[in-house]
Amino acid sequence: MSLVQALVEAVGTEVAKAVAEWASEPAQAQKQEGDMGCSLCGQADDPSVHVVARSREWRVVRVIDNPDHPAFWRVIWNDHVAEMSDLTPDQRSALMQVVATVETVVRRELQPHKINLASLGNVVPHLHWHVIARWAEDPHFPQPVWGTRQREAPTAHLMRLEVDLPRVDRALQAELMKR
């Protein structure tokens, strides 16, 4: 039995096709001329993120190197572009649908106090959106996660998230692979 056949039996046709397509593309195929120094282009083997879902146009990763804010995802446009206006209207719509889907699933699954959405690109000029679940007791609230720390991270809250996040990632993957 081939890997694709085994995937079809285990997870269904659409997810198996997406996984097979993703696995068949070499990581370097997405690099374009001029983006060799981009940390988001070279994220295929980055231990600071966990790839949740991926298509030809975008990928969703969970940032795993921020212990104060573990419920932190990035929606990354695969091609190396810096601005939303670099995309066609259909591409912009597709990207924002993914951002909205991540927000919706995270809200449903974790019920945070607030979701922060941000697309800055000042440090890494590669189009990406941050989707960050926030709680009133998190270390920086109400400041941005990059702002001044307000308090220590509550251990019980972080432990609960550590247990919940794999389930949220699975829910995100299931919802995003329907597309």
VMD Tcl script that draws the C-alpha trace (Angstrom):
set ca {
  {0.00 0.00 0.00}
  {1.38 3.40 -0.96}
  {1.69 6.30 1.49}
  {-1.12 8.15 -0.29}
  {-3.41 5.09 -0.11}
  {-2.67 4.72 3.60}
  {-3.42 8.42 4.15}
  {-6.71 8.16 2.26}
  {-7.79 5.28 4.49}
  {-6.64 7.06 7.66}
  {-7.79 10.65 7.11}
  {-9.85 10.86 3.94}
  {-9.20 11.85 0.36}
  {-8.93 15.65 0.64}
  {-6.51 15.68 3.58}
  {-4.45 12.92 1.96}
  {-4.21 14.90 -1.30}
  {-3.13 18.02 0.57}
  {-0.49 16.12 2.55}
  {0.81 14.33 -0.54}
  {0.98 17.63 -2.46}
  {2.79 19.33 0.42}
  {5.25 16.45 0.85}
  {6.08 16.35 -2.87}
  {7.15 20.00 -2.99}
  {10.74 20.58 -1.95}
  {11.03 23.34 0.66}
  {13.36 25.32 -1.59}
  {10.78 25.43 -4.40}
  {9.02 28.23 -2.59}
  {12.11 30.42 -2.40}
  {12.24 33.12 -4.99}
  {15.16 35.18 -6.14}
  {15.99 37.86 -3.55}
  {14.43 36.18 -0.50}
  {17.37 34.05 0.62}
  {17.68 35.94 3.92}
  {13.97 35.77 4.78}
  {13.30 33.82 7.97}
  {9.72 33.01 6.89}
  {10.82 31.59 3.54}
  {13.26 29.29 5.31}
  {10.84 28.04 7.95}
  {10.51 24.48 6.66}
  {12.91 23.16 9.30}
  {12.41 25.89 11.89}
  {12.10 24.35 15.38}
  {10.39 27.52 16.69}
  {7.16 26.75 14.81}
  {4.81 23.83 14.31}
  {3.21 23.60 10.84}
  {-0.54 23.19 11.35}
  {-1.82 23.34 7.76}
  {-0.48 24.19 4.35}
  {-1.65 24.81 0.81}
  {0.15 25.94 -2.33}
  {-0.61 29.59 -1.45}
  {-0.37 29.78 2.36}
  {0.58 27.96 5.51}
  {-0.50 28.20 9.14}
  {2.07 27.64 11.86}
  {1.85 27.76 15.63}
  {4.69 29.67 17.24}
  {6.18 27.39 19.90}
  {9.08 29.49 21.13}
  {7.01 32.05 23.06}
  {6.31 30.48 26.46}
  {4.28 33.47 27.69}
  {1.91 33.29 24.71}
  {1.64 29.70 23.44}
  {-1.71 30.30 21.67}
  {0.02 32.22 18.87}
  {-0.39 31.32 15.20}
  {0.94 32.86 11.99}
  {-0.79 32.74 8.64}
  {2.01 33.07 6.08}
  {1.69 33.70 2.37}
  {4.10 31.22 0.75}
  {5.37 33.47 -2.04}
  {7.83 36.09 -0.89}
  {5.80 39.30 -1.07}
  {5.80 42.14 1.43}
  {2.37 43.76 1.18}
  {-1.29 42.81 0.82}
  {-1.41 44.98 -2.32}
  {1.20 42.67 -3.91}
  {-1.54 40.02 -4.11}
  {-4.36 39.79 -6.61}
  {-7.85 40.49 -5.23}
  {-8.61 36.75 -5.23}
  {-5.37 35.99 -3.37}
  {-6.10 38.70 -0.78}
  {-9.55 37.26 -0.27}
  {-8.16 33.73 0.12}
  {-5.57 34.90 2.65}
  {-8.12 36.79 4.72}
  {-10.44 33.77 4.66}
  {-7.63 31.73 6.21}
  {-6.97 34.41 8.85}
  {-10.69 34.53 9.69}
  {-10.88 30.73 9.87}
  {-7.94 30.57 12.29}
  {-9.54 33.28 14.45}
  {-12.93 31.52 14.42}
  {-11.54 28.11 15.37}
  {-9.28 29.53 18.10}
  {-12.20 31.49 19.59}
  {-14.44 28.42 19.50}
  {-11.87 26.04 20.95}
  {-10.11 28.23 23.55}
  {-12.65 30.97 24.33}
  {-10.02 33.68 24.93}
  {-10.81 37.13 26.28}
  {-9.67 38.66 22.96}
  {-7.96 37.74 19.68}
  {-5.19 40.01 18.42}
  {-4.67 40.15 14.66}
  {-1.56 41.87 13.36}
  {0.25 42.20 10.07}
  {3.33 44.33 10.56}
  {6.27 43.12 8.51}
  {8.68 45.74 9.80}
  {11.20 43.15 10.98}
  {10.40 40.41 8.44}
  {9.06 41.94 5.19}
  {7.27 38.74 4.13}
  {3.47 38.89 4.15}
  {2.12 37.17 7.25}
  {-0.60 37.66 9.86}
  {-0.32 37.00 13.58}
  {-3.37 35.46 15.24}
  {-2.87 35.56 19.01}
  {-5.34 34.41 21.66}
  {-5.26 36.72 24.68}
  {-6.55 36.42 28.23}
  {-6.87 39.16 30.85}
  {-4.39 37.31 33.06}
  {-1.69 36.84 30.40}
  {1.69 38.45 31.17}
  {1.32 41.44 28.84}
  {-2.45 42.10 28.77}
  {-3.74 44.67 27.88}
  {-0.44 45.57 26.20}
  {0.52 43.84 22.93}
  {2.45 40.61 23.36}
  {5.54 42.57 22.33}
  {4.81 45.30 24.91}
  {5.78 45.78 28.54}
  {5.26 42.78 30.77}
  {2.49 43.46 33.32}
  {2.67 40.32 35.49}
  {4.01 36.78 35.66}
  {2.41 34.12 33.51}
  {-0.15 32.06 35.48}
  {1.19 28.51 35.59}
  {-2.21 26.77 35.67}
  {-3.35 28.69 32.58}
  {-0.18 27.80 30.66}
  {-0.47 24.14 31.67}
  {-4.09 24.05 30.44}
  {-3.03 25.56 27.12}
  {-0.23 23.02 26.77}
  {-2.86 20.29 26.94}
  {-5.40 22.09 24.72}
  {-3.18 23.34 21.88}
  {-2.69 20.03 20.03}
  {-6.49 19.65 19.93}
  {-6.83 23.22 18.60}
  {-4.20 22.50 15.93}
  {-6.17 19.42 14.83}
  {-9.39 21.45 14.68}
  {-7.61 24.13 12.64}
  {-6.19 21.56 10.25}
  {-9.58 19.91 9.76}
  {-11.30 23.24 9.10}
  {-8.59 24.61 6.81}
  {-8.28 21.43 4.74}
  {-12.00 21.64 3.87}
  {-11.13 24.60 1.64}
}
mol new
graphics top color blue
foreach p $ca { graphics top sphere $p radius 0.5 }
foreach p [lrange $ca 0 end-1] q [lrange $ca 1 end] { graphics top cylinder $p $q radius 0.2 }
display resetview
